[in-house]
Amino acid sequence: MGATTRSWAGTVARACPLVAVVVLTACGPGSPSHPRAAGAPGPTDRSSTTVPAVPARPPSGALGTPLAPPATLAPFTALATPGEGQWRGAGRLVDGTPAVYETALVPPGGSEPAGVAWMDTRLLTARLYSGSGSPGGGPYRYTAPIQPADAGSLVAAFNGGFLMDSAGGGYYTEGRTVVPLVAGAASLVVRTDGTVDVGAWGTDVTMTPDVVAVRQNLVPLVADGRPTAQATGPDWQAWGNTCGATSCAHSVPGVEQQWRSGAGVTADGALVYATGPLLAPAQLAALLVRAGVVRGMELDINPSWTVFVTYDPIMPGGLASPDNGVRLVPATVQGPATFFEAWWARDFVTMSARTPSAGA
């Protein structure tokens, strides 16, 4: 399928007829096999290229020197949508500087644009929120809804991973192991200083005294700056049980190109998130790599569960709220209000503004 020349926001808003259906959770394999999307990258092994070390982190909670803004992303096709791959600042400023940049990019072999967000972890601090559905086993100090005390610095929030019985990994937070961690599993790690890392558990990332949260989900999608062999292999069902093309009913066979989300880290320590309506695992991996990710993972999938929102209150220091939140991709079912609702039972990650005096 060729690239589209329509507006990316309008296109995505019309891309998925499933947005009103909230019946299928992300889960393990079970759908019949489908061929890889045309134009998606073929199988590849991990590169032996040495990835540059991530720079030293700022003191806990304190502002660091901002990272250089992300460079414009080259489209995967010459027939690019106007503005495709060009970043724009999003969310509230941190010390007068954009801490989040967003763009849209049509994946290789795709026809609909996905949203990509880049986050400066020198200006932002991460926190893992836990839910009664995933990981379960509460109560938790940090769970939906986001409280006013935390809304005053909130810049962005995004979805977590699968329900734990389908995640193929574990969950650690608030000083306890909720589900045992699995060696080799793709892991999003939050440290005491609020920085984030992503990698294979036991090799790229391990349990150290400064780890405050670990969210595992499947196996790595990107390693050494390249899609993994599993990401580009034929067994796309290994990346979760998807909704069908027109329905999320369990009786409808899933499709390879479906709503998917993923996150990863760049060589200089930025955090990148991507989601879109028609993504195969290989296409999601390609988007993350194009945005500079060196280690990445898939997060939740299907129409009802992927969402990235930035918040920009009118007044500096104002409270983030559903009224000042904006979706990365307009067509996501969940939106600015989701993280402020007590009924939201899934884990998610918040990115909040650091302060000059914090941790001093």
C-alpha positions as CSV (number, residue, x, y, z in Angstrom):
1,M,0.0,0.0,0.0
2,G,1.3,3.4,-0.9
3,A,1.7,6.5,1.2
4,T,-1.2,8.9,1.6
5,T,-1.1,12.6,0.8
6,R,-4.0,13.4,3.1
7,S,-3.7,15.4,6.3
8,W,-2.2,13.0,9.0
9,A,-4.6,14.1,11.7
10,G,-7.7,13.8,9.6
11,T,-6.5,10.6,8.1
12,V,-5.9,8.9,11.5
13,A,-9.2,10.2,12.8
14,R,-10.9,8.2,10.0
15,A,-8.5,5.2,10.0
16,C,-10.1,2.8,12.4
17,P,-13.8,1.9,12.5
18,L,-13.2,0.0,15.7
19,V,-12.9,2.9,18.1
20,A,-16.3,2.3,19.7
21,V,-15.6,-1.3,20.4
22,V,-14.0,-2.0,23.8
23,V,-14.1,-5.8,24.1
24,L,-10.7,-7.4,23.5
25,T,-7.7,-7.0,25.8
26,A,-4.2,-7.4,24.6
27,C,-3.2,-11.0,25.1
28,G,-1.1,-13.8,23.8
29,P,-1.0,-15.7,20.5
30,G,-4.1,-17.3,19.1
31,S,-5.1,-15.7,15.7
32,P,-4.5,-17.4,12.4
33,S,-1.4,-16.5,10.5
34,H,-1.3,-13.5,8.1
35,P,1.6,-12.5,5.8
36,R,3.8,-9.6,6.6
37,A,2.7,-6.3,5.3
38,A,4.1,-5.3,1.9
39,G,7.2,-3.2,2.2
40,A,7.8,-4.0,5.9
41,P,11.5,-4.8,6.7
42,G,12.6,-8.3,6.3
43,P,14.3,-10.5,9.0
44,T,17.5,-9.1,10.5
45,D,19.8,-10.1,13.3
46,R,21.1,-7.8,16.1
47,S,23.9,-5.5,15.0
48,S,27.3,-5.8,16.5
49,T,27.7,-2.0,16.4
50,T,28.5,-0.6,19.8
51,V,25.8,1.8,21.0
52,P,27.1,5.1,22.5
53,A,26.7,5.2,26.3
54,V,23.8,7.3,27.7
55,P,25.1,10.5,29.2
56,A,25.3,11.0,32.9
57,R,21.9,11.6,34.5
58,P,20.9,14.8,36.4
59,P,20.7,14.7,40.2
60,S,17.4,13.2,41.4
61,G,14.5,15.3,40.4
62,A,16.7,18.2,39.3
63,L,16.7,19.9,35.9
64,G,19.6,19.0,33.6
65,T,20.9,20.7,30.5
66,P,18.2,20.1,27.8
67,L,19.0,17.5,25.2
68,A,19.4,18.8,21.6
69,P,16.0,18.8,19.9
70,P,15.3,15.8,17.7
71,A,16.3,16.1,14.0
72,T,13.7,16.0,11.3
73,L,12.8,12.4,10.4
74,A,13.1,11.3,6.7
75,P,9.8,9.8,5.4
76,F,9.9,6.2,4.3
77,T,8.5,7.2,0.9
78,A,8.9,10.0,-1.5
79,L,5.2,10.6,-1.5
80,A,5.2,12.1,1.9
81,T,2.3,13.8,3.6
82,P,3.0,17.6,4.1
83,G,4.8,18.1,7.4
84,E,5.6,14.4,7.8
85,G,8.6,13.8,10.0
86,Q,8.8,17.4,11.1
87,W,8.7,17.9,14.9
88,R,6.5,20.4,16.8
89,G,6.7,21.2,20.5
90,A,3.8,19.8,22.6
91,G,2.7,20.1,26.2
92,R,3.7,22.6,28.8
93,L,7.2,24.1,28.7
94,V,9.8,23.2,31.3
95,D,11.9,26.1,32.4
96,G,10.8,27.8,29.1
97,T,11.9,24.9,26.9
98,P,9.8,22.3,25.1
99,A,10.3,18.9,26.8
100,V,8.1,16.9,24.3
101,Y,8.2,17.0,20.5
102,E,5.7,15.2,18.3
103,T,5.4,14.3,14.6
104,A,3.6,11.9,12.3
105,L,5.2,9.3,10.0
106,V,3.8,6.7,7.6
107,P,5.5,3.4,8.3
108,P,7.3,1.5,5.6
109,G,4.7,-0.3,3.4
110,G,1.9,1.5,5.3
111,S,-0.9,3.8,4.2
112,E,-1.9,5.6,7.5
113,P,0.4,7.8,9.6
114,A,1.4,6.9,13.1
115,G,2.2,9.4,15.9
116,V,5.7,9.6,17.3
117,A,6.6,11.5,20.5
118,W,10.1,12.4,21.7
119,M,10.7,13.2,25.4
120,D,13.6,15.0,27.0
121,T,14.4,13.0,30.2
122,R,16.7,15.8,31.4
123,L,13.7,18.0,31.7
124,L,11.1,15.3,32.6
125,T,10.9,12.7,35.3
126,A,9.0,9.5,34.9
127,R,6.6,7.6,37.2
128,L,4.9,4.2,36.8
129,Y,1.2,4.2,37.8
130,S,-0.3,0.8,38.5
131,G,-3.9,-0.4,38.1
132,S,-6.3,-3.0,39.5
133,G,-6.4,-4.7,36.1
134,S,-2.7,-4.5,35.3
135,P,-0.7,-5.4,37.2
136,G,-3.4,-6.1,39.8
137,G,-2.5,-6.9,43.4
138,G,-2.9,-3.4,44.8
139,P,-3.5,-1.1,46.5
140,Y,-0.9,1.3,45.1
141,R,0.2,4.8,46.1
142,Y,0.3,5.8,42.4
143,T,-2.8,4.7,40.6
144,A,-5.5,6.4,38.6
145,P,-6.8,9.1,39.0
146,I,-3.8,11.4,38.9
147,Q,-4.0,13.6,42.0
148,P,-3.9,17.4,42.0
149,A,-0.5,17.3,43.8
150,D,0.9,15.6,40.7
151,A,-1.1,17.4,38.1
152,G,0.7,20.6,38.7
153,S,3.9,19.3,36.9
154,L,2.3,16.7,34.6
155,V,3.5,17.2,30.9
156,A,2.6,13.8,29.3
157,A,1.2,10.4,30.0
158,F,1.0,7.2,28.0
159,N,-0.3,3.6,28.2
160,G,1.6,0.7,29.7
161,G,1.6,-2.9,28.5
162,F,-0.5,-6.1,28.3
163,L,-2.4,-7.7,31.2
164,M,0.2,-9.6,33.1
165,D,-1.1,-13.1,32.2
166,S,-0.2,-12.2,28.6
167,A,2.8,-10.0,29.0
168,G,5.4,-12.7,29.2
169,G,7.2,-10.8,32.0
170,G,7.0,-9.3,35.4
171,Y,6.2,-6.1,37.3
172,Y,8.1,-4.3,40.1
173,T,7.0,-1.1,41.8
174,E,6.8,0.7,45.1
175,G,9.3,-1.6,46.7
176,R,7.8,-4.9,45.9
177,T,7.7,-7.5,43.1
178,V,4.1,-7.8,42.0
179,V,4.9,-10.4,39.3
180,P,8.3,-12.1,39.1
181,L,10.7,-10.5,36.6
182,V,11.8,-12.6,33.7
183,A,15.3,-12.7,32.3
184,G,15.5,-11.5,28.7
185,A,12.1,-9.8,28.8
186,A,11.7,-6.3,27.3
187,S,11.7,-4.0,30.3
188,L,10.8,-0.3,30.9
189,V,12.8,0.7,33.9
190,V,12.3,3.9,36.0
191,R,15.1,5.0,38.4
192,T,15.1,7.1,41.5
193,D,16.2,10.2,39.5
194,G,13.1,9.8,37.3
195,T,15.0,8.7,34.2
196,V,13.8,5.8,32.0
197,D,15.7,3.0,30.4
198,V,14.5,0.2,28.1
199,G,16.2,-3.1,27.3
200,A,16.4,-6.8,27.9
201,W,16.3,-7.7,31.6
202,G,19.5,-9.2,32.9
203,T,21.7,-7.8,30.1
204,D,20.8,-4.2,29.1
205,V,19.0,-3.4,32.4
206,T,19.3,-5.1,35.8
207,M,18.0,-4.6,39.4
208,T,20.2,-2.0,41.1
209,P,19.6,0.1,44.2
210,D,18.3,3.0,42.1
211,V,15.6,1.1,40.3
212,V,12.1,2.0,41.5
213,A,9.9,0.4,38.9
214,V,10.1,-2.3,36.2
215,R,7.4,-3.0,33.6
216,Q,8.1,-6.0,31.4
217,N,6.2,-6.8,28.2
218,L,7.2,-9.6,25.7
219,V,10.7,-9.5,24.2
220,P,12.7,-6.6,22.8
221,L,11.4,-5.0,19.6
222,V,14.5,-3.0,18.9
223,A,18.1,-3.8,20.0
224,D,21.4,-2.2,19.1
225,G,19.5,0.4,17.0
226,R,17.8,-2.2,14.7
227,P,14.6,-4.2,14.7
228,T,15.1,-7.6,16.3
229,A,14.7,-10.8,14.3
230,Q,11.6,-11.5,16.3
231,A,10.1,-8.1,15.3
232,T,10.6,-8.8,11.6
233,G,9.8,-12.5,11.7
234,P,6.7,-14.2,10.3
235,D,5.2,-15.0,13.7
236,W,3.4,-11.7,14.3
237,Q,0.9,-13.4,16.7
238,A,3.8,-13.6,19.2
239,W,3.3,-9.8,19.6
240,G,-0.2,-10.2,21.0
241,N,-3.7,-11.2,20.0
242,T,-5.2,-8.4,17.9
243,C,-8.7,-7.3,17.0
244,G,-10.1,-8.1,13.6
245,A,-10.3,-5.6,10.7
246,T,-13.9,-4.7,11.6
247,S,-14.6,-6.1,15.0
248,C,-12.9,-6.9,18.3
249,A,-15.2,-9.9,18.9
250,H,-13.3,-13.0,19.8
251,S,-14.9,-14.9,16.9
252,V,-13.3,-12.5,14.4
253,P,-9.7,-13.4,13.3
254,G,-7.1,-10.9,14.3
255,V,-5.1,-8.9,11.8
256,E,-1.4,-8.2,11.7
257,Q,-1.8,-4.4,11.1
258,Q,-3.7,-3.1,14.1
259,W,-3.3,-0.4,16.7
260,R,0.0,-0.9,18.4
261,S,2.2,1.2,20.7
262,G,5.9,1.0,21.7
263,A,8.6,2.9,23.5
264,G,12.4,3.1,23.5
265,V,15.4,5.1,24.4
266,T,17.9,6.9,22.2
267,A,21.6,6.9,22.5
268,D,21.5,10.3,24.3
269,G,18.9,9.2,26.8
270,A,15.6,10.6,25.3
271,L,12.5,8.5,25.5
272,V,10.5,7.9,22.4
273,Y,6.9,6.6,22.1
274,A,5.0,5.6,18.9
275,T,1.4,4.5,18.2
276,G,-0.8,4.1,15.1
277,P,-3.8,2.4,13.7
278,L,-2.4,0.0,11.1
279,L,0.9,-1.3,12.4
280,A,2.6,-4.6,12.1
281,P,5.4,-5.4,14.7
282,A,8.1,-4.7,12.0
283,Q,6.5,-1.4,11.1
284,L,6.4,-0.3,14.8
285,A,10.0,-1.2,15.2
286,A,10.9,0.7,12.0
287,L,9.2,3.8,13.3
288,L,11.1,3.6,16.6
289,V,14.4,3.1,14.8
290,R,13.8,6.0,12.5
291,A,13.3,8.2,15.6
292,G,16.7,7.2,16.9
293,V,15.7,4.4,19.3
294,V,18.6,2.0,20.2
295,R,16.6,-0.3,22.5
296,G,12.8,-0.5,22.3
297,M,9.7,-2.6,23.2
298,E,6.1,-3.1,22.3
299,L,3.6,-1.8,24.8
300,D,-0.2,-2.3,24.6
301,I,-2.1,-3.0,21.4
302,N,-5.7,-2.8,20.0
303,P,-8.0,0.2,19.6
304,S,-9.1,0.6,23.2
305,W,-5.7,0.6,24.9
306,T,-3.0,2.8,23.2
307,V,-2.9,6.5,24.0
308,F,-0.4,9.3,24.4
309,V,-1.5,12.7,25.8
310,T,0.3,16.0,26.5
311,Y,-1.0,18.6,28.8
312,D,-0.6,22.4,28.5
313,P,-2.4,24.4,31.2
314,I,-3.0,28.1,30.3
315,M,-1.2,29.3,33.5
316,P,2.4,28.4,34.2
317,G,2.3,25.8,37.0
318,G,-1.4,25.2,36.4
319,L,-3.0,21.8,36.9
320,A,-3.0,19.4,34.0
321,S,-6.6,18.3,33.3
322,P,-8.8,16.7,30.6
323,D,-9.6,20.3,29.4
324,N,-5.9,21.1,28.5
325,G,-4.8,17.7,27.2
326,V,-4.2,16.8,23.6
327,R,-3.9,13.3,22.0
328,L,-0.8,12.5,20.0
329,V,-3.1,10.6,17.5
330,P,-6.7,12.1,17.4
331,A,-8.3,8.7,16.8
332,T,-7.2,6.9,19.9
333,V,-10.2,5.8,22.0
334,Q,-8.6,6.9,25.3
335,G,-7.7,10.5,25.7
336,P,-6.9,13.4,28.1
337,A,-9.5,12.3,30.7
338,T,-8.4,8.7,30.9
339,F,-5.6,9.1,33.4
340,F,-7.9,11.3,35.6
341,E,-10.6,8.6,35.9
342,A,-10.8,6.2,38.9
343,W,-12.1,3.5,36.7
344,W,-9.0,3.3,34.6
345,A,-7.6,-0.1,35.7
346,R,-4.4,-0.3,33.6
347,D,-0.9,0.8,34.3
348,F,0.5,3.9,32.6
349,V,3.5,6.2,32.7
350,T,3.6,9.9,33.5
351,M,6.3,12.3,32.5
352,S,6.4,15.4,34.7
353,A,8.5,18.6,34.8
354,R,11.6,18.5,36.8
355,T,12.3,21.5,39.1
356,P,15.5,23.5,39.5
357,S,15.6,22.9,43.3
358,A,14.4,19.3,43.4
359,G,17.0,16.9,44.8
360,A,19.4,19.7,45.6
